Amino acid sequence: MPSLDALVAMASRDEVALVGVVTQPDRPGDRGRLAPSPVKERAVALGIALLQPVLLNSEAATPVLELRPDALVWAAYGNLIPRRLIDAADGRAINVHASLLPRWRGASPVAHAILAGDAETGITLMQGTAGLDRGPIIASARTEIAAGETAGELTMRLAQLGGALLERELGPFLAGRKTAVPQDEAAASWAPKLTSADGELRFTEAAEALERRIRAMTPAPG
């Protein structure tokens, strides 16, 4: 949501033209009723073209390309972006990722940073490529992980940090005033998607590790 707000703010200053929003389909919410996401609600309120493909694959990319975007921006979409879209953006596909890449590539970077006892994490803007979270780095911003901070709380802080970084750095990058730098592959680490098994407390671990696991699995998978 903060990344969308950043793009809306840029559009209000005529720095970009926001031609469409792609978000996940509505999911069951309170009492099992389908509920729109905050991203959908914001896009509808602003009158921006909205797409909600069940699966964003090559076929579903066609309506996105029909909007004729010059650039793509995504944040925590929860689906690999089709190569067809990335190729069409011709180097102007930008991913807002919640870690200091190349550390913690993958689906659950916030939880894994807490699990590992990292002192800090951050946000990386990178060029989207066909390789998962392997794109050249445009910009990054660091933040300390506070004592007692849960994954949910840290995710909210990182979302705000990501929106601010996007609003500050996207314009210079699109204008060619900022060059992306390749990642150091030797320093890469992976943050696979969490499962319910990750939430099990293992009492052979030290107390500090158990405390980190509780924080990393809050609020989900619990």
C-alpha positions as a Markdown table, in Angstrom:
| # | Residue | x | y | z |
|---|---|---|---|---|
| 1 | Met | 0.0 | 0.0 | 0.0 |
| 2 | Pro | 2.7 | 2.6 | 0.8 |
| 3 | Ser | 4.3 | 1.9 | -2.6 |
| 4 | Leu | 1.0 | 2.6 | -4.3 |
| 5 | Asp | 0.7 | 5.7 | -2.3 |
| 6 | Ala | 4.2 | 6.8 | -3.4 |
| 7 | Leu | 3.2 | 6.3 | -7.0 |
| 8 | Val | 0.0 | 8.3 | -6.5 |
| 9 | Ala | 2.0 | 11.1 | -4.9 |
| 10 | Met | 4.4 | 11.1 | -7.9 |
| 11 | Ala | 1.4 | 11.1 | -10.3 |
| 12 | Ser | -0.1 | 14.1 | -8.5 |
| 13 | Arg | 3.2 | 16.0 | -9.3 |
| 14 | Asp | 3.1 | 14.8 | -12.9 |
| 15 | Glu | 6.3 | 12.8 | -12.4 |
| 16 | Val | 4.6 | 9.6 | -13.6 |
| 17 | Ala | 1.2 | 8.7 | -15.1 |
| 18 | Leu | -0.4 | 5.8 | -13.2 |
| 19 | Val | -2.2 | 3.8 | -15.8 |
| 20 | Gly | -3.2 | 0.7 | -13.9 |
| 21 | Val | -3.0 | -1.4 | -10.7 |
| 22 | Val | -2.7 | -5.2 | -10.6 |
| 23 | Thr | -3.5 | -6.9 | -7.3 |
| 24 | Gln | -4.5 | -10.3 | -6.0 |
| 25 | Pro | -8.1 | -11.5 | -6.2 |
| 26 | Asp | -10.4 | -10.8 | -3.3 |
| 27 | Arg | -9.9 | -13.3 | -0.5 |
| 28 | Pro | -12.3 | -14.6 | 2.2 |
| 29 | Gly | -12.2 | -12.2 | 5.2 |
| 30 | Asp | -14.3 | -11.9 | 8.3 |
| 31 | Arg | -16.9 | -14.7 | 8.5 |
| 32 | Gly | -15.7 | -16.1 | 5.2 |
| 33 | Arg | -17.0 | -13.3 | 3.1 |
| 34 | Leu | -14.9 | -12.1 | 0.2 |
| 35 | Ala | -13.1 | -8.9 | 1.1 |
| 36 | Pro | -11.2 | -6.4 | -1.1 |
| 37 | Ser | -7.6 | -5.6 | -0.2 |
| 38 | Pro | -6.6 | -2.1 | 0.8 |
| 39 | Val | -4.8 | -1.8 | -2.6 |
| 40 | Lys | -8.0 | -2.6 | -4.5 |
| 41 | Glu | -10.0 | -0.1 | -2.3 |
| 42 | Arg | -7.4 | 2.6 | -3.0 |
| 43 | Ala | -7.3 | 2.0 | -6.7 |
| 44 | Val | -11.1 | 2.0 | -7.0 |
| 45 | Ala | -11.4 | 5.2 | -4.9 |
| 46 | Leu | -8.9 | 6.9 | -7.3 |
| 47 | Gly | -10.6 | 5.6 | -10.4 |
| 48 | Ile | -7.5 | 3.8 | -11.6 |
| 49 | Ala | -7.8 | 0.8 | -14.0 |
| 50 | Leu | -7.8 | -2.4 | -11.8 |
| 51 | Leu | -6.8 | -5.9 | -12.8 |
| 52 | Gln | -7.1 | -9.0 | -10.5 |
| 53 | Pro | -5.9 | -12.1 | -12.3 |
| 54 | Val | -6.2 | -15.4 | -10.4 |
| 55 | Leu | -2.7 | -16.2 | -11.6 |
| 56 | Leu | -0.5 | -13.6 | -13.2 |
| 57 | Asn | 1.0 | -15.8 | -15.9 |
| 58 | Ser | 2.0 | -15.1 | -19.5 |
| 59 | Glu | -1.7 | -15.2 | -20.7 |
| 60 | Ala | -2.9 | -12.9 | -17.9 |
| 61 | Ala | -0.2 | -10.5 | -18.8 |
| 62 | Thr | -2.0 | -9.5 | -22.0 |
| 63 | Pro | -4.5 | -7.1 | -20.3 |
| 64 | Val | -1.6 | -5.5 | -18.4 |
| 65 | Leu | 0.3 | -4.9 | -21.7 |
| 66 | Glu | -2.8 | -3.5 | -23.3 |
| 67 | Leu | -2.5 | -0.6 | -20.8 |
| 68 | Arg | 0.8 | 0.2 | -22.7 |
| 69 | Pro | 2.9 | 0.8 | -19.5 |
| 70 | Asp | 6.4 | 2.3 | -19.9 |
| 71 | Ala | 7.4 | 0.9 | -16.5 |
| 72 | Leu | 6.3 | -1.7 | -14.0 |
| 73 | Val | 6.6 | -1.5 | -10.2 |
| 74 | Trp | 5.6 | -4.2 | -7.8 |
| 75 | Ala | 5.9 | -4.8 | -4.0 |
| 76 | Ala | 5.1 | -8.1 | -2.2 |
| 77 | Tyr | 2.8 | -9.3 | -5.0 |
| 78 | Gly | 3.0 | -12.9 | -4.0 |
| 79 | Asn | 3.4 | -14.2 | -7.6 |
| 80 | Leu | 6.4 | -14.5 | -9.9 |
| 81 | Ile | 6.2 | -11.7 | -12.5 |
| 82 | Pro | 6.0 | -13.3 | -16.0 |
| 83 | Arg | 9.0 | -12.8 | -18.2 |
| 84 | Arg | 6.8 | -11.4 | -20.9 |
| 85 | Leu | 6.0 | -8.4 | -18.7 |
| 86 | Ile | 9.6 | -7.9 | -17.6 |
| 87 | Asp | 10.8 | -8.1 | -21.2 |
| 88 | Ala | 8.2 | -5.6 | -22.3 |
| 89 | Ala | 9.3 | -3.1 | -19.6 |
| 90 | Asp | 12.8 | -3.2 | -21.2 |
| 91 | Gly | 14.8 | -2.5 | -18.0 |
| 92 | Arg | 12.1 | -0.4 | -16.4 |
| 93 | Ala | 10.7 | -3.2 | -14.2 |
| 94 | Ile | 11.2 | -2.3 | -10.5 |
| 95 | Asn | 10.7 | -4.5 | -7.5 |
| 96 | Val | 10.4 | -3.2 | -3.9 |
| 97 | His | 11.9 | -6.0 | -1.8 |
| 98 | Ala | 11.9 | -6.2 | 2.0 |
| 99 | Ser | 15.6 | -7.1 | 2.6 |
| 100 | Leu | 19.1 | -5.8 | 2.0 |
| 101 | Leu | 19.8 | -7.8 | -1.1 |
| 102 | Pro | 21.5 | -10.1 | -1.9 |
| 103 | Arg | 20.7 | -11.2 | 1.7 |
| 104 | Trp | 17.3 | -12.9 | 2.1 |
| 105 | Arg | 16.1 | -13.4 | -1.5 |
| 106 | Gly | 12.7 | -15.1 | -1.6 |
| 107 | Ala | 9.2 | -15.1 | -0.2 |
| 108 | Ser | 9.8 | -14.5 | 3.6 |
| 109 | Pro | 12.7 | -12.1 | 4.0 |
| 110 | Val | 11.3 | -10.4 | 7.1 |
| 111 | Ala | 10.8 | -13.5 | 9.1 |
| 112 | His | 14.1 | -15.0 | 8.2 |
| 113 | Ala | 16.0 | -11.8 | 9.2 |
| 114 | Ile | 14.4 | -12.1 | 12.6 |
| 115 | Leu | 15.0 | -15.8 | 12.9 |
| 116 | Ala | 18.7 | -15.4 | 12.1 |
| 117 | Gly | 19.1 | -12.7 | 14.7 |
| 118 | Asp | 20.1 | -10.0 | 12.2 |
| 119 | Ala | 20.7 | -6.6 | 13.8 |
| 120 | Glu | 19.4 | -4.8 | 10.8 |
| 121 | Thr | 17.4 | -5.2 | 7.6 |
| 122 | Gly | 16.0 | -2.8 | 5.0 |
| 123 | Ile | 14.4 | -2.2 | 1.6 |
| 124 | Thr | 16.0 | -2.8 | -1.8 |
| 125 | Leu | 14.8 | -1.3 | -5.1 |
| 126 | Met | 16.0 | -3.6 | -7.8 |
| 127 | Gln | 15.4 | -4.1 | -11.5 |
| 128 | Gly | 13.1 | -7.0 | -12.1 |
| 129 | Thr | 14.6 | -10.0 | -13.9 |
| 130 | Ala | 13.6 | -13.5 | -14.7 |
| 131 | Gly | 15.8 | -14.7 | -11.8 |
| 132 | Leu | 14.1 | -14.5 | -8.4 |
| 133 | Asp | 15.3 | -11.4 | -6.6 |
| 134 | Arg | 18.6 | -11.4 | -8.6 |
| 135 | Gly | 18.2 | -8.1 | -10.4 |
| 136 | Pro | 20.7 | -5.2 | -10.2 |
| 137 | Ile | 20.2 | -2.9 | -7.2 |
| 138 | Ile | 18.9 | 0.6 | -7.8 |
| 139 | Ala | 18.9 | 1.8 | -4.2 |
| 140 | Ser | 18.5 | 0.6 | -0.7 |
| 141 | Ala | 17.6 | 1.8 | 2.8 |
| 142 | Arg | 18.6 | 0.3 | 6.1 |
| 143 | Thr | 16.8 | 0.1 | 9.5 |
| 144 | Glu | 17.6 | -1.6 | 12.8 |
| 145 | Ile | 15.5 | -4.5 | 13.9 |
| 146 | Ala | 14.1 | -3.4 | 17.3 |
| 147 | Ala | 14.2 | -5.7 | 20.4 |
| 148 | Gly | 10.9 | -7.6 | 20.6 |
| 149 | Glu | 9.8 | -6.5 | 17.2 |
| 150 | Thr | 7.5 | -9.1 | 15.4 |
| 151 | Ala | 7.5 | -9.9 | 11.7 |
| 152 | Gly | 4.2 | -8.1 | 11.4 |
| 153 | Glu | 5.4 | -5.0 | 13.0 |
| 154 | Leu | 8.7 | -5.0 | 11.0 |
| 155 | Thr | 6.8 | -5.6 | 7.8 |
| 156 | Met | 4.6 | -2.5 | 8.4 |
| 157 | Arg | 7.7 | -0.4 | 9.1 |
| 158 | Leu | 9.5 | -1.7 | 6.0 |
| 159 | Ala | 6.4 | -1.0 | 3.8 |
| 160 | Gln | 6.6 | 2.7 | 4.8 |
| 161 | Leu | 10.4 | 2.7 | 4.2 |
| 162 | Gly | 9.9 | 1.1 | 0.8 |
| 163 | Gly | 7.3 | 3.7 | -0.2 |
| 164 | Ala | 9.6 | 6.6 | 0.8 |
| 165 | Leu | 12.5 | 5.0 | -1.1 |
| 166 | Leu | 10.4 | 4.4 | -4.2 |
| 167 | Glu | 9.1 | 7.9 | -4.2 |
| 168 | Arg | 12.7 | 9.3 | -3.9 |
| 169 | Glu | 14.6 | 7.0 | -6.3 |
| 170 | Leu | 12.1 | 6.0 | -9.0 |
| 171 | Gly | 12.2 | 9.3 | -10.9 |
| 172 | Pro | 16.0 | 9.5 | -11.2 |
| 173 | Phe | 16.2 | 5.9 | -12.3 |
| 174 | Leu | 13.6 | 6.3 | -15.0 |
| 175 | Ala | 15.3 | 9.5 | -16.2 |
| 176 | Gly | 18.6 | 7.7 | -16.5 |
| 177 | Arg | 20.3 | 9.6 | -13.7 |
| 178 | Lys | 20.8 | 6.5 | -11.6 |
| 179 | Thr | 22.6 | 3.3 | -12.6 |
| 180 | Ala | 21.7 | -0.1 | -11.1 |
| 181 | Val | 24.5 | -2.2 | -9.7 |
| 182 | Pro | 24.7 | -6.0 | -10.0 |
| 183 | Gln | 24.3 | -8.0 | -6.9 |
| 184 | Asp | 27.1 | -10.0 | -5.2 |
| 185 | Glu | 26.1 | -13.6 | -5.9 |
| 186 | Ala | 28.6 | -14.9 | -3.4 |
| 187 | Ala | 26.8 | -13.0 | -0.6 |
| 188 | Ala | 23.3 | -14.3 | -1.4 |
| 189 | Ser | 21.1 | -16.1 | 1.1 |
| 190 | Trp | 17.6 | -17.5 | 0.7 |
| 191 | Ala | 14.3 | -16.9 | 2.6 |
| 192 | Pro | 11.9 | -19.7 | 1.5 |
| 193 | Lys | 8.1 | -19.4 | 2.0 |
| 194 | Leu | 7.0 | -20.3 | 5.6 |
| 195 | Thr | 4.9 | -23.2 | 6.5 |
| 196 | Ser | 3.0 | -24.1 | 9.6 |
| 197 | Ala | 5.9 | -26.4 | 10.6 |
| 198 | Asp | 8.1 | -23.3 | 10.9 |
| 199 | Gly | 5.9 | -22.2 | 13.8 |
| 200 | Glu | 6.6 | -25.2 | 15.9 |
| 201 | Leu | 8.7 | -24.4 | 19.0 |
| 202 | Arg | 11.7 | -26.7 | 19.3 |
| 203 | Phe | 12.7 | -26.8 | 22.9 |
| 204 | Thr | 16.2 | -28.2 | 22.1 |
| 205 | Glu | 16.9 | -24.6 | 20.9 |
| 206 | Ala | 18.3 | -21.9 | 23.1 |
| 207 | Ala | 15.9 | -19.5 | 24.7 |
| 208 | Glu | 17.1 | -16.7 | 22.5 |
| 209 | Ala | 16.3 | -18.7 | 19.4 |
| 210 | Leu | 12.8 | -19.6 | 20.7 |
| 211 | Glu | 12.1 | -15.9 | 21.3 |
| 212 | Arg | 13.2 | -15.0 | 17.8 |
| 213 | Arg | 11.0 | -17.8 | 16.3 |
| 214 | Ile | 8.0 | -16.5 | 18.2 |
| 215 | Arg | 8.6 | -13.0 | 16.8 |
| 216 | Ala | 9.3 | -14.3 | 13.3 |
| 217 | Met | 6.1 | -16.3 | 13.1 |
| 218 | Thr | 3.9 | -13.5 | 14.4 |
| 219 | Pro | 1.2 | -13.0 | 13.1 |
| 220 | Ala | 1.6 | -15.8 | 10.6 |
| 221 | Pro | 1.9 | -18.7 | 10.5 |
| 222 | Gly | 1.7 | -18.4 | 14.3 |
